[in-house]
Amino acid sequence: MPLDPDDAWLRASGLPAQVGGLMSTRVGGVSGAPFDRLNLRPPGLRGDALDEPAAVFENQRRFTAALQGARPVFLDQVHGTAVVRLRAADLAPDRGHPVADASITTDAGVACTVLVADCLPVLFGAPEGRAVGAAHAGWRGLASGVLEATVAALCEAAQCEPMALSAWMGACIGPDRFEVGDDVRAAFGPDQAACFVPTGTPGKWWADLPALARARLSAVGITQVAGGHWCTHSDPSRFFSFRRERVTGRMAAAVWIR
């Protein structure tokens, strides 16, 4: 399918002028079903399904071309809270994929990048582009503190307070599609109970990932938060969704210092 420029990327808003950020969709790549089309998941990662490596590498080339001269560092994500600080040396092709669910950098040309297919990507920018960061926030990571860990690492690197940071949330499974059980609701405690709505089935709830992320960011002092209004599950022509398709591709969200 030909690339439609209007649908290919979600452009991050609300970040400092010195910071670039975007999220891919499934539009504009060369992978065949069920990974059609812009599957960016590196071959060989744990749980890797059987997309053609040559197709993935071409998709990654197209993604990199949209990053205004920066180059992405993909992570081996495990739904944890580890944050890795990336340097220019991490762009070397033999460096592999750091095991972490978030990354930060103070080096221009390095794009902090996370892979998603229903989980929420959150991109961060420090004032004047002194540092940037990206976090992979599914419910496990959110409940465990991946956003708080990313904010702490970013503030240390940029020598700023959390309130000075700005954040942008990409596409994730929407609040009327993400059904969870009592265990997930309990993991967030009573302070975030408003982010869960009963589905009508006993013990089942609709979870609002963007609202949960906003609440946790607000709790550490970040109020400049944009995005978070796209649903991956309800738009199959534009987004991959693991919950909808199970065997599927991965999108990527990246942030870099211009």
N, C-alpha and C positions, 0 to 999 in steps of 0.2 A: 504494500500500500504506500502511495507517495506521502512524503512528509508534509504535514500541514503545520506551518509555522505558528499558527494560533493555538494549536493543541500540544505541541511538542514539549514545552517546558512550563513549569510554574516558576515565575520569577519572584524571588524573595523581596519583600517590601519592609520598610521600617528599620533597616539596618543602616549603620553609618555610611556616608558617601564613599569612604575608602574601602568598603567591603562589598564583595560580590557574592551572590547566593542564588541557587536555583535547585529545582527538583525535576527529575525526568518523569515522563509518563511512559506508557508502553508504545507510544507513537514514534515512528521514524527509524526503526531498526530492521534487522534482516533475519531474526530468528523465526523458525517455523513453529507451528502449534506443538505443544501447549504453551510455549515460551514466547509466542508472537507478541510483540515484535522487538522492542528495545530491551531485551533482557541483559542486565549488567552484572549479574552475579558471577564472580570469577570462577572458572573451572577448578575443581579440586577442593573447594571448601567443604567442611563437614556437612553431611546431608545433601551433598550436591546431586541434583537430578541431571538427566542426560541431554542437556542442550549441547549443540555442536560447539566446541571451543572456538573454531574459526569465526562462527557467527557472533559469539560473545566478544571476541577481541575486536571485531569490526564495530559492534555496538559501543564498546568502550572507547574506541577511537572517535566515534561521532560525539559521544558524551564529552570527552576531553576537549574537542574542538569548540564546544559551547562555553568553556570555562575561562575565556579571555586570557589565555596564555598560562593559566595555572594547570597543574596536573593532579589528579585524584590519588589519594592513598586509601584503598579499600581495607576494611577491617574484617577479621574473623569474629563475628558477633556471637555472644553466648547468653544474651539476656541478663547480663550482669551490670556492674557499676564501675568497672575499671575504665580509667581515662588515660590515654597515652598522649604524650607530647611529641608532635611530629617535627622533624627538621628536614632541611633540603636533602640530606643524605638518604632519607626514607623514600625518595623518588627513584632510587636505583632499582632496576628490574629484578635484582636477586635478593631484595630485602624481605620478600614474603608479605604476609598479611598479619599485622599485630592482633593479638587476641585481646579485644576490648570492645566496649559498646559506645565509646565516645572518644573523640580526639580533639586536641587544641593545637594551635601553632602560632608562632610570632614571625614565621618566615614567609615572605612574599613568594608566590609561585607554588605553594603547597596548598592543595584543596582538601580540607577535612571533609570526609565523605562517609555517609552511612547508607546501608541498603535496607529497603523496606518493601513490604507487600501487605500491609494492614497496620503495622506498628507506626507510631508517630515519629517522624524526624523533626528535630528541633535544632535550628541554626542560631548561633550567637555571634554578636559583634561587640567588641570593646570600643570605647571612644577613640576617634581618629584612626581606627583600624589597627590599634596596637596589638591586638590578638583576636583570633576567631576560634570558634569551636562548633562541633556537630555532635549530637547525641541521638542514639537509637532508643526510643522510649516506647516499648510495649508495656503492658500492665505490670509485668514482673519488674522490669527496670524502673518504672515510675515508683512502684511501691518500695523498692529497695533503695532508691535515692540516686539514680543515675543523673538526674538533672542537677541536684544539689552538688554532686561530686564534680560535674562539669563546670558549674558556676565557680566553685571554690578553686579549681585548677586554673580557670580562665582569669579570675581576679588576681591570683598570685602572679600569673605571667604578665598581665597588663598593668599590675599595680593600681587597681581601681576597686571601688566598692561595687557590690552587686547592683545597686540602684542605677549605676552608670551604664550597665549593659543593656542591649536591646536583643530581642529574640524574635524569630519567625518560625512558625509551625507549618509544615507541609501537609500533604494529604495522608489520611489514615482511615481506618474503618469508622463509620459514623455512629453517632449516639443512638440511632434507632436500628442499628444492625449488629452491634457488638453485644451479644448475649453472654452473660457470665453467671457464675454461681455465687452462693453465699460466701465461699472462701475468698473470692476476689474482692467482694465488697468489704469483708472483714479485714483484708490486708491493708486497706487504706484508713481504717478507723472512723470514728464518728464525725470527725471534723470535715470529712469529704463525702459524707453520706448523701449530700444533695446532688452529687454527680452520678447517682444511680437511681433509675426509675424502674418500678416493678413491671415485668413483662406480662403479668397475668397468670403465669405459671408459678406455683409455689417454689421458692428458693432460687428463682431466676430473675435477673436484672439486666436492664440496658445500661451499659457503662459508657460514659462520655469521656474518652481519652483526652481530647483537647481541654475540656473543663478541668480534668484532674491535673493536667500539666500546668494550666494557668494558675490553679490554686497553689501548687507547689512552688511555682516561680514567684508568685506574689508573697508567699510565706518567707522567702529569702530576700525579698526586697525588689524584685524585678517587676516593673509595671508596664514597660514598653514591649508589648507582645503583639505581633500581627499574625495573620494567616489562620490556618486550622479549620477552614470551612469546606474542604473537599472530602467526599466519601469515596474511598477506594472500592468498597463492596458494592455500591449501587451504580457504578459507572464502568461496566466491563469493557467498553470500547476504548476507554482512556487509561484505566489503571489495572495493574495486577492486584489480585486479592487472594491470599493464601486460604482464608476461611471460605471463600466462594469456590475456589478451583483446586486447592490442595497442591497439585503439581502445576507450578506456574513460575513465571519469571520474577525478577526483582528490579525495582526502581532504585534510584539513588538520589540523595540530596547532598549538595556540596556547598561549602562556604570557603572563601579565600580572601586574602588581602590583595587589593588591586595593585 
